[in-house]
Amino acid sequence: MLRRNISRLLFLLTATAAAVAVSVPAYAADTHIEAAHSLPVIISNITTWIIGMLLGVATLFLTIGGLRYLAAGGDPAEVEKAKSALKSALIGYALAVLAPVLLAIVKGWIGG
């Protein structure tokens, strides 16, 4: 039991580190401050960040769900937890794909 808990902890730490490494942008050394952007550019940048975060979290849930499914060993409770994580990952990927579509619909409503 202790070995299983330790392996879970190591997995979670590794998965979290991988997710952070994927979602943290690289910054250039140039510290030049640009002028303020227009509202459509700001909304586009925010959308890009949100999509990136959704994809990172969805990938984390996909990894956790897959590893839980592999490590379930036939335990029905663990299999259900794995399936739940996989469903969450699919919802995250769907939201990431649909985010630009939803933004276009909202822009159409407000006349943007």
Secondary structure, DSSP 8 states (H G I E B T S, - for coil): -HHHHHHHHHHHHHHHHHHHHHHS----S---------HHHHHHHHHHHHHHHHHHHHHHHHHHHHHHHHH-TT-HHHHHHHHHHHHHHHHHHHHHHHHHHHHHHHHHHHT-
